[in-house]
Amino acid sequence: MSITTTRLTRSKEATELTLRLTTGELARQAARANEYTNSTSGVAPTYLQANLLVLPSRYAADFRNLCARNPVPCPLIAESAAPGDFSRLVSHLPSVSSKSLAEGLDLRTDCPRYNVYKDSKLVHAGVPDVTDQWTEDHVAFLVGCSQSFESALERAGLPVRHSVQDRTVPMYRSNIPLNAAGVFSGSTYTVSMRPFPAKDIERVREISRAYHATHGEPVAWGWDAVARLGVENIDEVQWGQAPLTEDGQPLSTVFGDEENVPVFWGCGVSTQEAVMKAPLEGAILAHFPGCMLIMDCGEDDVL
């Protein structure tokens, strides 16, 4: 399945709203009120962002094992305190308490957009909330997101292009196999991509390496990595938006250029890919890729 997402051009009012969303709590409130519906890249800088996946409880143990066996693309950071609980979390982060993850949380409404799967098939993409689909049997899982270390890169003078351009990070289905766990088998990594000048890649690796809970350092980099990862066309994404040069041209137009070297990270959307490969029954809920749940704890709290 290839799902290329599109974001609306942000209006002046929406840009001003983004600038006001300086904390995780404010971002969640805006999402809950449907005041903010775009990618959360650049929103509430320095606050931890998370992928969301909500499963019927009978698949919870297998999903925990999937994360344990695939810590790079699927770093598990928290889960529901109990089946059906959409407001309380149990932290899997040794340095972050459960209480400090997020106060006043509602997992059904607090992402800007959601995806809904039925029997492992995507049936609704980008809906504003999943209140009607939530049941007492659902267990929510939060998985780390690489948007969490983008502000660290920017503080180091390494701007993240898709955020500057007000676009969603490009995401691709790769050929790296996920280690199977129970019903979850036959899937591969999803990878996110950010281009950087060749001279900056070692610094990019060094900075992101410390963020193990949000995917850590890149899994591949360089123009040759495109083919090695099984990405047929750098301009054709499965999730997010296609990457552009600084002057707005398709990235393929500068193929091989040392100022636009692709750098790939493991991506939490791997969990949604795993869902689509598994024979699951019932309703599965997830964030819309790029539209993350933003927490109250900081991205540096996970170091």
Secondary structure as GFF3:
##gff-version 3
##sequence-region A 1 303
A	DSSP	alpha_helix	12	20	.	.	.	ID=ss1
A	DSSP	alpha_helix	24	32	.	.	.	ID=ss2
A	DSSP	beta_strand	47	56	.	.	.	ID=ss3
A	DSSP	three_ten_helix	57	59	.	.	.	ID=ss4
A	DSSP	alpha_helix	60	69	.	.	.	ID=ss5
A	DSSP	beta_strand	76	80	.	.	.	ID=ss6
A	DSSP	beta_strand	89	91	.	.	.	ID=ss7
A	DSSP	beta_strand	114	118	.	.	.	ID=ss8
A	DSSP	beta_strand	121	127	.	.	.	ID=ss9
A	DSSP	beta_strand	138	144	.	.	.	ID=ss10
A	DSSP	three_ten_helix	146	149	.	.	.	ID=ss11
A	DSSP	alpha_helix	150	155	.	.	.	ID=ss12
A	DSSP	alpha_helix	161	164	.	.	.	ID=ss13
A	DSSP	beta_strand	171	177	.	.	.	ID=ss14
A	DSSP	beta_strand	188	196	.	.	.	ID=ss15
A	DSSP	three_ten_helix	198	200	.	.	.	ID=ss16
A	DSSP	alpha_helix	201	209	.	.	.	ID=ss17
A	DSSP	three_ten_helix	212	214	.	.	.	ID=ss18
A	DSSP	beta_strand	220	221	.	.	.	ID=ss19
A	DSSP	alpha_helix	224	228	.	.	.	ID=ss20
A	DSSP	three_ten_helix	251	254	.	.	.	ID=ss21
A	DSSP	beta_strand	261	267	.	.	.	ID=ss22
A	DSSP	alpha_helix	270	277	.	.	.	ID=ss23
A	DSSP	beta_strand	283	287	.	.	.	ID=ss24
A	DSSP	beta_strand	293	298	.	.	.	ID=ss25
A	DSSP	three_ten_helix	299	302	.	.	.	ID=ss26
###
